[in-house]
Amino acid sequence: MATTKQSDPLFWNKVVGAVLFAGLIAMTSGFIAELLVHPKKLKENVYVVAVPEAATAAAGAGEPKAIEPIGPLLAGANPAAGEAAAKKCAACHTFTKGGPDRVGPNLWSVLGGHRAHSASFSYSQGLAGMKDKNWDYEDLNHFLANPKGFVPGTKMAFAGISSAKERADVIAYLRSLSDQPKPLP
């Protein structure tokens, strides 16, 4: 007479024992395989992955990539698209005339204005040291592309806008935030 799960009091012990025995066999066969097989290390990979030159140049010496001039792109820039792109800046900045400072200063009339234009905002030493200079189109272009690269020590944690077209749109929008917009270059 065969025993069933209900009548065998040691059924679960047998199941656990079988699982443990299978694990012991797998572990032992792994140790034996390591003793018997000795793989040879290759001097170079058999399969070479092709990497585009642009990627190797960018990852290479850590050289900053050249930022194209913004002047030619401003002719076709769209301030409405710049306003939409600047929404990600609204967490730290306000754009209205007389608007309050937040984590970053208000950006009304920033283009053509002094770099540390807001008297109520506490700028980083890097930017406060440039307060005598005015923001022009190319300076904003470089700053928006890489804030920490343009102003070392800036408190701005934004990584930058990599797209030249998007930077041109944002700069065109910032240009519109003024009672007397600065003439295009």
WOKAHU-V43571 format. One record per run of one state. SS is the DSSP state (hx for helix, st for strand, lp for the rest). FROM is the first residue (numbers start at 0). TO is the last residue. If there is no record, write none. Layout:
((SS | FROM | TO) (SS | FROM | TO))
This chain:
((lp | 0 | 9) (hx | 10 | 35) (lp | 36 | 51) (hx | 52 | 58) (lp | 59 | 69) (hx | 70 | 73) (lp | 74 | 77) (hx | 78 | 88) (lp | 89 | 112) (st | 113 | 113) (lp | 114 | 123) (hx | 124 | 127) (lp | 128 | 132) (st | 133 | 133) (lp | 134 | 135) (hx | 136 | 144) (lp | 145 | 145) (hx | 146 | 149) (lp | 150 | 162) (hx | 163 | 175) (lp | 176 | 184))
